[in-house]
């Protein structure tokens, strides 16, 4: 859930997202359904105009798990968010607050794999564990180097 180019009006876009989410829930019935969503820090701090008034609470009952795209690799150092731990930790906290569900099931998707440092991945995993995430991953599998796998497993 990220594309904004086809519908410029954020209110209309949000209405359509609510409808799409309800249709997806109806389609899968009781099967688990996850939402891969833009990260709250992007929407609330970095670029509030990207998708104003994102309808978190209107779609929260349609999804069982939340996979925020916590791409700290898209942030610059001056922002204070070009770091795996802080960006992930804050995004998960904001996501749960926006949903009004402190125990929402979350699996953060971290920075772009071929642009991350080992220490950032270690911080990312530490934040995911701190926030009791059910899992974590980086984008994407094909560009994840062999040296990152032990850190992603939480072994280093």
Chimera marker file (.cmm) of the C-alpha trace (Angstrom):
<marker_set name="trace">
<marker id="1" x="0.000" y="0.000" z="0.000" r="1" g="1" b="0" radius="0.5"/>
<marker id="2" x="2.133" y="2.823" z="-1.284" r="1" g="1" b="0" radius="0.5"/>
<marker id="3" x="1.282" y="4.015" z="-4.777" r="1" g="1" b="0" radius="0.5"/>
<marker id="4" x="-0.156" y="7.533" z="-4.873" r="1" g="1" b="0" radius="0.5"/>
<marker id="5" x="0.420" y="8.466" z="-8.513" r="1" g="1" b="0" radius="0.5"/>
<marker id="6" x="-2.920" y="7.336" z="-9.906" r="1" g="1" b="0" radius="0.5"/>
<marker id="7" x="-5.109" y="9.217" z="-7.443" r="1" g="1" b="0" radius="0.5"/>
<marker id="8" x="-3.827" y="12.671" z="-6.556" r="1" g="1" b="0" radius="0.5"/>
<marker id="9" x="-6.551" y="13.510" z="-4.032" r="1" g="1" b="0" radius="0.5"/>
<marker id="10" x="-5.511" y="11.935" z="-0.714" r="1" g="1" b="0" radius="0.5"/>
<marker id="11" x="-9.094" y="11.745" z="0.606" r="1" g="1" b="0" radius="0.5"/>
<marker id="12" x="-10.268" y="9.839" z="-2.468" r="1" g="1" b="0" radius="0.5"/>
<marker id="13" x="-7.168" y="7.630" z="-2.305" r="1" g="1" b="0" radius="0.5"/>
<marker id="14" x="-7.929" y="6.810" z="1.327" r="1" g="1" b="0" radius="0.5"/>
<marker id="15" x="-11.564" y="5.986" z="0.523" r="1" g="1" b="0" radius="0.5"/>
<marker id="16" x="-10.400" y="3.637" z="-2.212" r="1" g="1" b="0" radius="0.5"/>
<marker id="17" x="-7.894" y="2.016" z="0.131" r="1" g="1" b="0" radius="0.5"/>
<marker id="18" x="-10.642" y="1.396" z="2.692" r="1" g="1" b="0" radius="0.5"/>
<marker id="19" x="-12.809" y="-0.202" z="-0.007" r="1" g="1" b="0" radius="0.5"/>
<marker id="20" x="-9.908" y="-2.295" z="-1.322" r="1" g="1" b="0" radius="0.5"/>
<marker id="21" x="-9.035" y="-3.451" z="2.188" r="1" g="1" b="0" radius="0.5"/>
<marker id="22" x="-12.625" y="-4.506" z="2.853" r="1" g="1" b="0" radius="0.5"/>
<marker id="23" x="-12.781" y="-6.380" z="-0.461" r="1" g="1" b="0" radius="0.5"/>
<marker id="24" x="-9.492" y="-8.137" z="0.318" r="1" g="1" b="0" radius="0.5"/>
<marker id="25" x="-10.789" y="-9.160" z="3.746" r="1" g="1" b="0" radius="0.5"/>
<marker id="26" x="-14.033" y="-10.434" z="2.230" r="1" g="1" b="0" radius="0.5"/>
<marker id="27" x="-12.094" y="-12.371" z="-0.383" r="1" g="1" b="0" radius="0.5"/>
<marker id="28" x="-9.790" y="-14.166" z="2.065" r="1" g="1" b="0" radius="0.5"/>
<marker id="29" x="-12.398" y="-14.600" z="4.793" r="1" g="1" b="0" radius="0.5"/>
<marker id="30" x="-10.753" y="-15.908" z="7.948" r="1" g="1" b="0" radius="0.5"/>
<marker id="31" x="-7.346" y="-16.462" z="6.352" r="1" g="1" b="0" radius="0.5"/>
<marker id="32" x="-4.535" y="-14.234" z="7.661" r="1" g="1" b="0" radius="0.5"/>
<marker id="33" x="-4.027" y="-11.043" z="5.683" r="1" g="1" b="0" radius="0.5"/>
<marker id="34" x="-1.035" y="-8.720" z="5.949" r="1" g="1" b="0" radius="0.5"/>
<marker id="35" x="-0.719" y="-5.095" z="4.914" r="1" g="1" b="0" radius="0.5"/>
<marker id="36" x="2.609" y="-3.922" z="3.520" r="1" g="1" b="0" radius="0.5"/>
<marker id="37" x="2.356" y="-0.234" z="4.328" r="1" g="1" b="0" radius="0.5"/>
<marker id="38" x="4.340" y="2.962" z="4.077" r="1" g="1" b="0" radius="0.5"/>
<marker id="39" x="6.179" y="3.772" z="7.244" r="1" g="1" b="0" radius="0.5"/>
<marker id="40" x="4.540" y="6.218" z="9.656" r="1" g="1" b="0" radius="0.5"/>
<marker id="41" x="7.729" y="8.295" z="10.022" r="1" g="1" b="0" radius="0.5"/>
<marker id="42" x="7.652" y="8.952" z="6.271" r="1" g="1" b="0" radius="0.5"/>
<marker id="43" x="3.979" y="9.941" z="6.359" r="1" g="1" b="0" radius="0.5"/>
<marker id="44" x="4.115" y="11.994" z="9.546" r="1" g="1" b="0" radius="0.5"/>
<marker id="45" x="7.623" y="13.474" z="9.740" r="1" g="1" b="0" radius="0.5"/>
<marker id="46" x="9.600" y="13.174" z="6.512" r="1" g="1" b="0" radius="0.5"/>
<marker id="47" x="6.826" y="13.992" z="4.016" r="1" g="1" b="0" radius="0.5"/>
<marker id="48" x="3.381" y="14.623" z="5.549" r="1" g="1" b="0" radius="0.5"/>
<marker id="49" x="2.062" y="15.647" z="2.120" r="1" g="1" b="0" radius="0.5"/>
<marker id="50" x="2.767" y="12.220" z="0.585" r="1" g="1" b="0" radius="0.5"/>
<marker id="51" x="-0.455" y="10.709" z="1.960" r="1" g="1" b="0" radius="0.5"/>
<marker id="52" x="-2.111" y="13.041" z="4.482" r="1" g="1" b="0" radius="0.5"/>
<marker id="53" x="-4.579" y="11.513" z="6.940" r="1" g="1" b="0" radius="0.5"/>
<marker id="54" x="-3.670" y="7.927" z="6.095" r="1" g="1" b="0" radius="0.5"/>
<marker id="55" x="-6.713" y="5.867" z="7.216" r="1" g="1" b="0" radius="0.5"/>
<marker id="56" x="-4.997" y="3.614" z="9.762" r="1" g="1" b="0" radius="0.5"/>
<marker id="57" x="-8.011" y="3.023" z="11.985" r="1" g="1" b="0" radius="0.5"/>
<marker id="58" x="-10.423" y="2.570" z="9.100" r="1" g="1" b="0" radius="0.5"/>
<marker id="59" x="-8.410" y="-0.363" z="7.749" r="1" g="1" b="0" radius="0.5"/>
<marker id="60" x="-7.103" y="-1.868" z="10.988" r="1" g="1" b="0" radius="0.5"/>
<marker id="61" x="-9.802" y="-4.534" z="11.251" r="1" g="1" b="0" radius="0.5"/>
<marker id="62" x="-9.149" y="-5.754" z="7.724" r="1" g="1" b="0" radius="0.5"/>
<marker id="63" x="-5.581" y="-6.905" z="8.376" r="1" g="1" b="0" radius="0.5"/>
<marker id="64" x="-4.044" y="-9.397" z="10.771" r="1" g="1" b="0" radius="0.5"/>
<marker id="65" x="-0.419" y="-8.337" z="10.368" r="1" g="1" b="0" radius="0.5"/>
<marker id="66" x="1.383" y="-5.130" z="9.463" r="1" g="1" b="0" radius="0.5"/>
<marker id="67" x="4.589" y="-4.987" z="7.420" r="1" g="1" b="0" radius="0.5"/>
<marker id="68" x="5.806" y="-1.392" z="7.460" r="1" g="1" b="0" radius="0.5"/>
<marker id="69" x="8.460" y="-0.550" z="4.872" r="1" g="1" b="0" radius="0.5"/>
<marker id="70" x="11.058" y="0.775" z="7.301" r="1" g="1" b="0" radius="0.5"/>
<marker id="71" x="13.536" y="1.735" z="4.601" r="1" g="1" b="0" radius="0.5"/>
<marker id="72" x="16.072" y="3.737" z="6.590" r="1" g="1" b="0" radius="0.5"/>
<marker id="73" x="18.304" y="3.523" z="3.516" r="1" g="1" b="0" radius="0.5"/>
<marker id="74" x="15.987" y="6.054" z="1.848" r="1" g="1" b="0" radius="0.5"/>
<marker id="75" x="16.690" y="8.630" z="4.567" r="1" g="1" b="0" radius="0.5"/>
<marker id="76" x="19.695" y="10.939" z="4.744" r="1" g="1" b="0" radius="0.5"/>
<marker id="77" x="22.083" y="11.154" z="7.676" r="1" g="1" b="0" radius="0.5"/>
<marker id="78" x="21.065" y="14.727" z="8.572" r="1" g="1" b="0" radius="0.5"/>
<marker id="79" x="17.484" y="13.570" z="9.191" r="1" g="1" b="0" radius="0.5"/>
<marker id="80" x="18.606" y="11.340" z="12.060" r="1" g="1" b="0" radius="0.5"/>
<marker id="81" x="16.707" y="8.474" z="10.466" r="1" g="1" b="0" radius="0.5"/>
<marker id="82" x="19.456" y="6.893" z="8.327" r="1" g="1" b="0" radius="0.5"/>
<marker id="83" x="19.942" y="4.240" z="10.979" r="1" g="1" b="0" radius="0.5"/>
<marker id="84" x="18.321" y="0.825" z="11.357" r="1" g="1" b="0" radius="0.5"/>
<marker id="85" x="17.498" y="0.901" z="15.051" r="1" g="1" b="0" radius="0.5"/>
<marker id="86" x="15.915" y="4.334" z="15.443" r="1" g="1" b="0" radius="0.5"/>
<marker id="87" x="13.903" y="4.257" z="12.233" r="1" g="1" b="0" radius="0.5"/>
<marker id="88" x="12.531" y="0.781" z="12.869" r="1" g="1" b="0" radius="0.5"/>
<marker id="89" x="11.783" y="1.362" z="16.548" r="1" g="1" b="0" radius="0.5"/>
<marker id="90" x="9.952" y="4.625" z="15.918" r="1" g="1" b="0" radius="0.5"/>
<marker id="91" x="7.995" y="3.274" z="12.956" r="1" g="1" b="0" radius="0.5"/>
<marker id="92" x="6.688" y="0.293" z="14.915" r="1" g="1" b="0" radius="0.5"/>
<marker id="93" x="5.713" y="2.492" z="17.874" r="1" g="1" b="0" radius="0.5"/>
<marker id="94" x="3.938" y="5.002" z="15.617" r="1" g="1" b="0" radius="0.5"/>
<marker id="95" x="2.219" y="2.247" z="13.618" r="1" g="1" b="0" radius="0.5"/>
<marker id="96" x="0.741" y="0.642" z="16.726" r="1" g="1" b="0" radius="0.5"/>
<marker id="97" x="-0.315" y="4.045" z="18.094" r="1" g="1" b="0" radius="0.5"/>
<marker id="98" x="-1.955" y="4.969" z="14.775" r="1" g="1" b="0" radius="0.5"/>
<marker id="99" x="-3.839" y="1.688" z="14.769" r="1" g="1" b="0" radius="0.5"/>
<marker id="100" x="-4.795" y="2.089" z="18.412" r="1" g="1" b="0" radius="0.5"/>
<marker id="101" x="-3.447" y="-1.413" z="18.989" r="1" g="1" b="0" radius="0.5"/>
<marker id="102" x="-0.388" y="-1.622" z="21.249" r="1" g="1" b="0" radius="0.5"/>
<marker id="103" x="-0.033" y="-5.344" z="20.526" r="1" g="1" b="0" radius="0.5"/>
<marker id="104" x="-0.606" y="-5.230" z="16.747" r="1" g="1" b="0" radius="0.5"/>
<marker id="105" x="1.263" y="-8.001" z="14.923" r="1" g="1" b="0" radius="0.5"/>
<marker id="106" x="4.184" y="-6.376" z="13.111" r="1" g="1" b="0" radius="0.5"/>
<marker id="107" x="6.902" y="-7.635" z="10.775" r="1" g="1" b="0" radius="0.5"/>
<marker id="108" x="9.083" y="-4.695" z="9.694" r="1" g="1" b="0" radius="0.5"/>
<marker id="109" x="10.671" y="-4.750" z="6.274" r="1" g="1" b="0" radius="0.5"/>
<marker id="110" x="14.013" y="-2.999" z="6.597" r="1" g="1" b="0" radius="0.5"/>
<marker id="111" x="16.259" y="-0.998" z="4.319" r="1" g="1" b="0" radius="0.5"/>
<marker id="112" x="17.300" y="-1.832" z="0.803" r="1" g="1" b="0" radius="0.5"/>
<marker id="113" x="19.615" y="-4.827" z="1.248" r="1" g="1" b="0" radius="0.5"/>
<marker id="114" x="22.435" y="-3.754" z="-1.015" r="1" g="1" b="0" radius="0.5"/>
<marker id="115" x="22.590" y="-0.336" z="0.685" r="1" g="1" b="0" radius="0.5"/>
<marker id="116" x="22.672" y="-1.430" z="4.337" r="1" g="1" b="0" radius="0.5"/>
<marker id="117" x="25.579" y="-1.777" z="6.710" r="1" g="1" b="0" radius="0.5"/>
<marker id="118" x="26.020" y="-4.721" z="9.038" r="1" g="1" b="0" radius="0.5"/>
<marker id="119" x="25.646" y="-2.442" z="12.064" r="1" g="1" b="0" radius="0.5"/>
<marker id="120" x="22.389" y="-1.035" z="10.695" r="1" g="1" b="0" radius="0.5"/>
<marker id="121" x="21.022" y="-4.546" z="10.252" r="1" g="1" b="0" radius="0.5"/>
<marker id="122" x="22.047" y="-5.397" z="13.809" r="1" g="1" b="0" radius="0.5"/>
<marker id="123" x="20.221" y="-2.269" z="15.025" r="1" g="1" b="0" radius="0.5"/>
<marker id="124" x="17.201" y="-3.117" z="12.884" r="1" g="1" b="0" radius="0.5"/>
<marker id="125" x="16.973" y="-6.609" z="14.384" r="1" g="1" b="0" radius="0.5"/>
<marker id="126" x="17.468" y="-5.199" z="17.898" r="1" g="1" b="0" radius="0.5"/>
<marker id="127" x="14.596" y="-2.740" z="17.351" r="1" g="1" b="0" radius="0.5"/>
<marker id="128" x="12.331" y="-5.453" z="15.922" r="1" g="1" b="0" radius="0.5"/>
<marker id="129" x="13.019" y="-7.665" z="18.935" r="1" g="1" b="0" radius="0.5"/>
<marker id="130" x="12.579" y="-4.767" z="21.355" r="1" g="1" b="0" radius="0.5"/>
<marker id="131" x="9.164" y="-4.063" z="19.824" r="1" g="1" b="0" radius="0.5"/>
<marker id="132" x="8.222" y="-7.770" z="19.934" r="1" g="1" b="0" radius="0.5"/>
<marker id="133" x="7.888" y="-8.066" z="16.163" r="1" g="1" b="0" radius="0.5"/>
<marker id="134" x="6.884" y="-11.501" z="14.905" r="1" g="1" b="0" radius="0.5"/>
<marker id="135" x="9.665" y="-11.391" z="12.332" r="1" g="1" b="0" radius="0.5"/>
<marker id="136" x="11.723" y="-9.038" z="10.176" r="1" g="1" b="0" radius="0.5"/>
<marker id="137" x="13.304" y="-8.899" z="6.762" r="1" g="1" b="0" radius="0.5"/>
<marker id="138" x="15.063" y="-6.521" z="4.398" r="1" g="1" b="0" radius="0.5"/>
<marker id="139" x="14.218" y="-5.596" z="0.841" r="1" g="1" b="0" radius="0.5"/>
<marker id="140" x="15.022" y="-7.674" z="-1.054" r="1" g="1" b="0" radius="0.5"/>
<marker id="141" x="16.099" y="-11.289" z="-0.959" r="1" g="1" b="0" radius="0.5"/>
<marker id="142" x="18.058" y="-11.151" z="-4.220" r="1" g="1" b="0" radius="0.5"/>
<marker id="143" x="20.328" y="-8.329" z="-3.025" r="1" g="1" b="0" radius="0.5"/>
<marker id="144" x="20.863" y="-9.604" z="0.512" r="1" g="1" b="0" radius="0.5"/>
<marker id="145" x="24.516" y="-10.528" z="0.824" r="1" g="1" b="0" radius="0.5"/>
<marker id="146" x="25.601" y="-13.702" z="2.577" r="1" g="1" b="0" radius="0.5"/>
<marker id="147" x="27.256" y="-11.640" z="5.317" r="1" g="1" b="0" radius="0.5"/>
<marker id="148" x="23.894" y="-10.154" z="6.350" r="1" g="1" b="0" radius="0.5"/>
<marker id="149" x="22.090" y="-13.441" z="6.941" r="1" g="1" b="0" radius="0.5"/>
<marker id="150" x="23.644" y="-14.185" z="10.355" r="1" g="1" b="0" radius="0.5"/>
<marker id="151" x="22.684" y="-10.680" z="11.509" r="1" g="1" b="0" radius="0.5"/>
<marker id="152" x="19.161" y="-11.047" z="10.129" r="1" g="1" b="0" radius="0.5"/>
<marker id="153" x="18.897" y="-14.307" z="12.045" r="1" g="1" b="0" radius="0.5"/>
<marker id="154" x="19.976" y="-12.359" z="15.116" r="1" g="1" b="0" radius="0.5"/>
<marker id="155" x="23.145" y="-14.416" z="15.546" r="1" g="1" b="0" radius="0.5"/>
<marker id="156" x="25.542" y="-11.446" z="15.531" r="1" g="1" b="0" radius="0.5"/>
<link id1="1" id2="2" r="1" g="1" b="0" radius="0.2"/>
<link id1="2" id2="3" r="1" g="1" b="0" radius="0.2"/>
<link id1="3" id2="4" r="1" g="1" b="0" radius="0.2"/>
<link id1="4" id2="5" r="1" g="1" b="0" radius="0.2"/>
<link id1="5" id2="6" r="1" g="1" b="0" radius="0.2"/>
<link id1="6" id2="7" r="1" g="1" b="0" radius="0.2"/>
<link id1="7" id2="8" r="1" g="1" b="0" radius="0.2"/>
<link id1="8" id2="9" r="1" g="1" b="0" radius="0.2"/>
<link id1="9" id2="10" r="1" g="1" b="0" radius="0.2"/>
<link id1="10" id2="11" r="1" g="1" b="0" radius="0.2"/>
<link id1="11" id2="12" r="1" g="1" b="0" radius="0.2"/>
<link id1="12" id2="13" r="1" g="1" b="0" radius="0.2"/>
<link id1="13" id2="14" r="1" g="1" b="0" radius="0.2"/>
<link id1="14" id2="15" r="1" g="1" b="0" radius="0.2"/>
<link id1="15" id2="16" r="1" g="1" b="0" radius="0.2"/>
<link id1="16" id2="17" r="1" g="1" b="0" radius="0.2"/>
<link id1="17" id2="18" r="1" g="1" b="0" radius="0.2"/>
<link id1="18" id2="19" r="1" g="1" b="0" radius="0.2"/>
<link id1="19" id2="20" r="1" g="1" b="0" radius="0.2"/>
<link id1="20" id2="21" r="1" g="1" b="0" radius="0.2"/>
<link id1="21" id2="22" r="1" g="1" b="0" radius="0.2"/>
<link id1="22" id2="23" r="1" g="1" b="0" radius="0.2"/>
<link id1="23" id2="24" r="1" g="1" b="0" radius="0.2"/>
<link id1="24" id2="25" r="1" g="1" b="0" radius="0.2"/>
<link id1="25" id2="26" r="1" g="1" b="0" radius="0.2"/>
<link id1="26" id2="27" r="1" g="1" b="0" radius="0.2"/>
<link id1="27" id2="28" r="1" g="1" b="0" radius="0.2"/>
<link id1="28" id2="29" r="1" g="1" b="0" radius="0.2"/>
<link id1="29" id2="30" r="1" g="1" b="0" radius="0.2"/>
<link id1="30" id2="31" r="1" g="1" b="0" radius="0.2"/>
<link id1="31" id2="32" r="1" g="1" b="0" radius="0.2"/>
<link id1="32" id2="33" r="1" g="1" b="0" radius="0.2"/>
<link id1="33" id2="34" r="1" g="1" b="0" radius="0.2"/>
<link id1="34" id2="35" r="1" g="1" b="0" radius="0.2"/>
<link id1="35" id2="36" r="1" g="1" b="0" radius="0.2"/>
<link id1="36" id2="37" r="1" g="1" b="0" radius="0.2"/>
<link id1="37" id2="38" r="1" g="1" b="0" radius="0.2"/>
<link id1="38" id2="39" r="1" g="1" b="0" radius="0.2"/>
<link id1="39" id2="40" r="1" g="1" b="0" radius="0.2"/>
<link id1="40" id2="41" r="1" g="1" b="0" radius="0.2"/>
<link id1="41" id2="42" r="1" g="1" b="0" radius="0.2"/>
<link id1="42" id2="43" r="1" g="1" b="0" radius="0.2"/>
<link id1="43" id2="44" r="1" g="1" b="0" radius="0.2"/>
<link id1="44" id2="45" r="1" g="1" b="0" radius="0.2"/>
<link id1="45" id2="46" r="1" g="1" b="0" radius="0.2"/>
<link id1="46" id2="47" r="1" g="1" b="0" radius="0.2"/>
<link id1="47" id2="48" r="1" g="1" b="0" radius="0.2"/>
<link id1="48" id2="49" r="1" g="1" b="0" radius="0.2"/>
<link id1="49" id2="50" r="1" g="1" b="0" radius="0.2"/>
<link id1="50" id2="51" r="1" g="1" b="0" radius="0.2"/>
<link id1="51" id2="52" r="1" g="1" b="0" radius="0.2"/>
<link id1="52" id2="53" r="1" g="1" b="0" radius="0.2"/>
<link id1="53" id2="54" r="1" g="1" b="0" radius="0.2"/>
<link id1="54" id2="55" r="1" g="1" b="0" radius="0.2"/>
<link id1="55" id2="56" r="1" g="1" b="0" radius="0.2"/>
<link id1="56" id2="57" r="1" g="1" b="0" radius="0.2"/>
<link id1="57" id2="58" r="1" g="1" b="0" radius="0.2"/>
<link id1="58" id2="59" r="1" g="1" b="0" radius="0.2"/>
<link id1="59" id2="60" r="1" g="1" b="0" radius="0.2"/>
<link id1="60" id2="61" r="1" g="1" b="0" radius="0.2"/>
<link id1="61" id2="62" r="1" g="1" b="0" radius="0.2"/>
<link id1="62" id2="63" r="1" g="1" b="0" radius="0.2"/>
<link id1="63" id2="64" r="1" g="1" b="0" radius="0.2"/>
<link id1="64" id2="65" r="1" g="1" b="0" radius="0.2"/>
<link id1="65" id2="66" r="1" g="1" b="0" radius="0.2"/>
<link id1="66" id2="67" r="1" g="1" b="0" radius="0.2"/>
<link id1="67" id2="68" r="1" g="1" b="0" radius="0.2"/>
<link id1="68" id2="69" r="1" g="1" b="0" radius="0.2"/>
<link id1="69" id2="70" r="1" g="1" b="0" radius="0.2"/>
<link id1="70" id2="71" r="1" g="1" b="0" radius="0.2"/>
<link id1="71" id2="72" r="1" g="1" b="0" radius="0.2"/>
<link id1="72" id2="73" r="1" g="1" b="0" radius="0.2"/>
<link id1="73" id2="74" r="1" g="1" b="0" radius="0.2"/>
<link id1="74" id2="75" r="1" g="1" b="0" radius="0.2"/>
<link id1="75" id2="76" r="1" g="1" b="0" radius="0.2"/>
<link id1="76" id2="77" r="1" g="1" b="0" radius="0.2"/>
<link id1="77" id2="78" r="1" g="1" b="0" radius="0.2"/>
<link id1="78" id2="79" r="1" g="1" b="0" radius="0.2"/>
<link id1="79" id2="80" r="1" g="1" b="0" radius="0.2"/>
<link id1="80" id2="81" r="1" g="1" b="0" radius="0.2"/>
<link id1="81" id2="82" r="1" g="1" b="0" radius="0.2"/>
<link id1="82" id2="83" r="1" g="1" b="0" radius="0.2"/>
<link id1="83" id2="84" r="1" g="1" b="0" radius="0.2"/>
<link id1="84" id2="85" r="1" g="1" b="0" radius="0.2"/>
<link id1="85" id2="86" r="1" g="1" b="0" radius="0.2"/>
<link id1="86" id2="87" r="1" g="1" b="0" radius="0.2"/>
<link id1="87" id2="88" r="1" g="1" b="0" radius="0.2"/>
<link id1="88" id2="89" r="1" g="1" b="0" radius="0.2"/>
<link id1="89" id2="90" r="1" g="1" b="0" radius="0.2"/>
<link id1="90" id2="91" r="1" g="1" b="0" radius="0.2"/>
<link id1="91" id2="92" r="1" g="1" b="0" radius="0.2"/>
<link id1="92" id2="93" r="1" g="1" b="0" radius="0.2"/>
<link id1="93" id2="94" r="1" g="1" b="0" radius="0.2"/>
<link id1="94" id2="95" r="1" g="1" b="0" radius="0.2"/>
<link id1="95" id2="96" r="1" g="1" b="0" radius="0.2"/>
<link id1="96" id2="97" r="1" g="1" b="0" radius="0.2"/>
<link id1="97" id2="98" r="1" g="1" b="0" radius="0.2"/>
<link id1="98" id2="99" r="1" g="1" b="0" radius="0.2"/>
<link id1="99" id2="100" r="1" g="1" b="0" radius="0.2"/>
<link id1="100" id2="101" r="1" g="1" b="0" radius="0.2"/>
<link id1="101" id2="102" r="1" g="1" b="0" radius="0.2"/>
<link id1="102" id2="103" r="1" g="1" b="0" radius="0.2"/>
<link id1="103" id2="104" r="1" g="1" b="0" radius="0.2"/>
<link id1="104" id2="105" r="1" g="1" b="0" radius="0.2"/>
<link id1="105" id2="106" r="1" g="1" b="0" radius="0.2"/>
<link id1="106" id2="107" r="1" g="1" b="0" radius="0.2"/>
<link id1="107" id2="108" r="1" g="1" b="0" radius="0.2"/>
<link id1="108" id2="109" r="1" g="1" b="0" radius="0.2"/>
<link id1="109" id2="110" r="1" g="1" b="0" radius="0.2"/>
<link id1="110" id2="111" r="1" g="1" b="0" radius="0.2"/>
<link id1="111" id2="112" r="1" g="1" b="0" radius="0.2"/>
<link id1="112" id2="113" r="1" g="1" b="0" radius="0.2"/>
<link id1="113" id2="114" r="1" g="1" b="0" radius="0.2"/>
<link id1="114" id2="115" r="1" g="1" b="0" radius="0.2"/>
<link id1="115" id2="116" r="1" g="1" b="0" radius="0.2"/>
<link id1="116" id2="117" r="1" g="1" b="0" radius="0.2"/>
<link id1="117" id2="118" r="1" g="1" b="0" radius="0.2"/>
<link id1="118" id2="119" r="1" g="1" b="0" radius="0.2"/>
<link id1="119" id2="120" r="1" g="1" b="0" radius="0.2"/>
<link id1="120" id2="121" r="1" g="1" b="0" radius="0.2"/>
<link id1="121" id2="122" r="1" g="1" b="0" radius="0.2"/>
<link id1="122" id2="123" r="1" g="1" b="0" radius="0.2"/>
<link id1="123" id2="124" r="1" g="1" b="0" radius="0.2"/>
<link id1="124" id2="125" r="1" g="1" b="0" radius="0.2"/>
<link id1="125" id2="126" r="1" g="1" b="0" radius="0.2"/>
<link id1="126" id2="127" r="1" g="1" b="0" radius="0.2"/>
<link id1="127" id2="128" r="1" g="1" b="0" radius="0.2"/>
<link id1="128" id2="129" r="1" g="1" b="0" radius="0.2"/>
<link id1="129" id2="130" r="1" g="1" b="0" radius="0.2"/>
<link id1="130" id2="131" r="1" g="1" b="0" radius="0.2"/>
<link id1="131" id2="132" r="1" g="1" b="0" radius="0.2"/>
<link id1="132" id2="133" r="1" g="1" b="0" radius="0.2"/>
<link id1="133" id2="134" r="1" g="1" b="0" radius="0.2"/>
<link id1="134" id2="135" r="1" g="1" b="0" radius="0.2"/>
<link id1="135" id2="136" r="1" g="1" b="0" radius="0.2"/>
<link id1="136" id2="137" r="1" g="1" b="0" radius="0.2"/>
<link id1="137" id2="138" r="1" g="1" b="0" radius="0.2"/>
<link id1="138" id2="139" r="1" g="1" b="0" radius="0.2"/>
<link id1="139" id2="140" r="1" g="1" b="0" radius="0.2"/>
<link id1="140" id2="141" r="1" g="1" b="0" radius="0.2"/>
<link id1="141" id2="142" r="1" g="1" b="0" radius="0.2"/>
<link id1="142" id2="143" r="1" g="1" b="0" radius="0.2"/>
<link id1="143" id2="144" r="1" g="1" b="0" radius="0.2"/>
<link id1="144" id2="145" r="1" g="1" b="0" radius="0.2"/>
<link id1="145" id2="146" r="1" g="1" b="0" radius="0.2"/>
<link id1="146" id2="147" r="1" g="1" b="0" radius="0.2"/>
<link id1="147" id2="148" r="1" g="1" b="0" radius="0.2"/>
<link id1="148" id2="149" r="1" g="1" b="0" radius="0.2"/>
<link id1="149" id2="150" r="1" g="1" b="0" radius="0.2"/>
<link id1="150" id2="151" r="1" g="1" b="0" radius="0.2"/>
<link id1="151" id2="152" r="1" g="1" b="0" radius="0.2"/>
<link id1="152" id2="153" r="1" g="1" b="0" radius="0.2"/>
<link id1="153" id2="154" r="1" g="1" b="0" radius="0.2"/>
<link id1="154" id2="155" r="1" g="1" b="0" radius="0.2"/>
<link id1="155" id2="156" r="1" g="1" b="0" radius="0.2"/>
</marker_set>
